[in-house]
Amino acid sequence: MNAVLLGAAGLLLAAQSLAQPELRASSEQTEGSPEDVTLAVLDVSGNHLGSAVSIQTGKGLLWAVTNRHVVGNLSRVCLASKKGIVYKFNVISSTTDKRHNSKLDIAFLWAPIESTRGLPVARWQNQPGIKADTLPIVEALGYPASSYAQGMKAELSKSSGLVVPILDDELEEGFDVTYTAQIQKGMSGGGVFANQRLVAINGAHSEPLWPVTWQSRAGKPIAKDINEKLALVSIGISMEVISRELREISAEPRMSSAELDNAACKGN
């Protein structure tokens, strides 16, 4: 879906890497291109759910991120690379914005590094400051649902566009980025990249199938004219929001690989 740009003034910061040492790729994992780190999300039966991005390693685990609405209540999903390699991941979909006591449309996925060898992680950074004469060009990636529905081998889709300042406040569920790159159903959770660096994930596309009335993160209704503009762009969640939540989640203890179920993933 087209992602809606960072509108909150606090998010329009100078471009800089958010990755702390513990968030960078370890010696066992390499940083990859947008195409290599954007993955299709499948259930264990091989049904397509959406897209995701591998983002960090640490403490023997590899982490990926997608939208909560992509994985729903599943506790296990399978991530497929463009090379057709399928990896099993565990789901953490209970991310909550404690400041506003609300759910975020973010789900983190994790797997032991030993089971994900060869899968690179994204280089990522904060969204650059927005100036009218230098609107950042971004590329949105993901795996559309259409190819799965037609029984074809899923192919990665890419679309370029501009980050456009629309919002004065962050939207509900963590959405804070708006852009013109066209996204399709199934690309939710896929990466939004600027200069090969991950700056956001897709969340909602333009021209929704039914009218959407957005609210701010604090629960205040968005003005009608702004809401109409949001229907014309894609909307996403920035790495500033994602990295903040990831630091909390990744600090919690996780089960070992020996405790995972043995259900095999089925590729497409």
N, C-alpha and C positions, 0 to 999 in steps of 0.2 A: 504494500500500500504506500501511497506517497506519504512521506513523513513530514510533520509540521515543525517548522523551525523553532530554534531556541528563542523564546520571546522575552523571558525574564532577564532584566538587566544584569542580574548577578551571574547569569550564565554566559554572558557575552564577554568572556575573558580572553586575554592574549593566548595564542596557541602555545601549549606546553604539554609535555607528556605527563599524564596522571599516574603512570605506572611507577609504583614504588619498587625497590629491589625485590620484594617478595612476590611482586606481580609480574615480573619479567620471565621470559622463557628460561628454563633451566638448561644445563649443559645437555640434558637428555632430550630436549624439545627445541625446535628451531622456530624462528619467526617466519611466517609465510605470507604469500600474496593474498589479496582479497579473495581471489578465486579459490585458493587452497584452504582458506580458513572458514569460508561460508559453506554450511552443511545443510542437507535435507534432514528434517525430523520425521521419523517414522515410528509407528507403534511396533511392538514385537512381532506382529503378523505381516509387517511390510506396508501397511497403509500410510499414505502421506498425510502429515499433520501440518507442516509448515517448514520454517527455516531456522537456523541458529548460527552462531559464530563461536569458534574456540578462542578463548581470550587469555588464559593464564595457566601457569603451572606453579605448584608449591606444595610442600609437605607430602610429596609422593602422589599428588593428584593433578589431573588436568581438568580445568573448568571451562564450560561453555555457557552461553546465555541465549535465551529466547524470550518470547512473550508468555505470560501465564495463560493467556487465552489459547495458545497453541497446544500446550500439554495438558490443560485441564486438571483432572484429578489423578493422572497417571503417576506412578512411582518409578517406572522404568520407561525409557525410550531408546531408540536406535538412531544414531547419526550417520548419514552416508555422505562420503566425500565425492567430488566430481570424478574421481578415479574409480568409483564404485566400491570402495572399501567401507565396510559397515562396522561401527563401534557401539557397544552398549554403554548407556549412561544412566545414572540415577538422577532423580528430579527433586529439586527443592522449589516448590511453587508457593510458599507461604510468606514471601517477602512483604513486609509491611512498612509503610511510612509512619514511624512512631511519632513524628512531630504532628501529624494530622490524623492519626489513628485510622488510616485508610490503607487499602490494598494497593500495591503497585502492579502494573502489568508486566512484571519481570519474573522469570523463572530461571534459576541457575541449575546447570547440569554438571555432574562430576563423575569421573571415572579414574581408577588407578592408572598411573602413568605407564605401568608395564603392559596394560591392555590397550594403550593408545599410541604405541610407538609408531613414528612416521607421520603422526598428525601434528601439523604446525599450529602455532597460536598467532593471533593478530598483533600487529603493532598498533597501539592506540594512543589517543591524546584528547585533550579538551577541545571543544569547539572553538575556532578562532573568533575574534571580535568581528562584528558585522558592521560594515560601512556601505552606504548606498552605492558608492562607485566601485566597490570591490567585493561584490557578493560572492561567497565561496562556491566553487563548483564541486558537487558531490556526485558519487556514483552509488546507486542502491542496488544490492545484489540479493538474490534469493531464488528458490525453486518453486515456480508457479504450480498450482494444483492441476492446471489444465493438462499437462503432459501425462501426469499420473492417471487422470481420469480417462484419457484416451489410450491407456495401456502402452504408451511409448516409454523409452528410457528417459528418465527425467534429465533435463538439461538446465544448467545454471543460466539465469537471466540477469542482464545488467541494464541499467537505465541511468542516464546522466541528467542532472538538473542543477538548479541554484538553491542555496539556502536563502529563505526569504523571511525577514523579520515581520511577524504578525502579532505576536503575543506580548502583553505587558506583564503577564503572570503565568506561572506554570499551570498546566492543565491537570485534571484528575488522573490518578493512576500513574503519575510520573511522566506523562508526555510533555516535552518541552522543546521539541525541534520541529520545524516545518520546512518543507522543501518541495521543489517542482518535479523531481525525478518520479516518473510513473512507476508504480508498483502494482502487482497483480495479487489476487488471492493466492495464498500459499507462500508469499514472500515475507509474511510477518515473521519477525525475529531475525531476518537476514541483516547483513551489515550495511551501514551507510559509511562510505569512505571518502576522505579528502586527502589527496596526495598520498594515496596508498595506506593511509592510517585510519583506523576505525574511530569514528566520532559519534556514532549513534547506531541504534537498531531500528528497523522498520516497525511500525505499530498499526497504522491505519491508512487506508488508501483514499484517494480523492474520489469524489462522486459516489458516496456510500449508497448501498441499495435502499436504505431507508433513512429518513431524516435523523440527524444526531444533534442533540442539544448538549454542548459541552459545559463543564463546570471547571472552576479553578481548583487547584490542589486544596485550597482551604474550603471548597464547597460552595463558592459563590458563582452564580450564573454568569456565563460569558455574554457580553453584549451581542445583540442580534447581528450587527454588521460584521463583527469579528467571527461569529459563528458561521456566517455565510461564506466568508473567506476561507475558513478552515475546511469547508466542504470541497474546495478547489485544489487543495494541496495534500501532499502526503504528510503524515505525522509520526514522529518517532520519539525515542527516549535516549537522551545523551549519555555519553560515557561518564559524565560527571555524576549523574544520578546512579548509574549502574555501578561504578567503581566504589561509591560510598556504601552501597548495599553489599557489594561483594566483600569488602573488608570485614564487615560484621559477620557475614555468613561463613567465609572461609576460615575464620578464627575458631569456629565451633568444631568439636571433634566429629569425625566421620567413621563409619564402619570400615573395616578392612576389606580387601578384595576377597578374602576367604569367606566373608559373610554374605556376599552377593549371591543372588539366585543364579541358576545355571541355564535359564531359558535362553536359547539362541535367538539372535536377530536374523530376520529374513530380509535380504536386500531386494531392490526393485529390479 
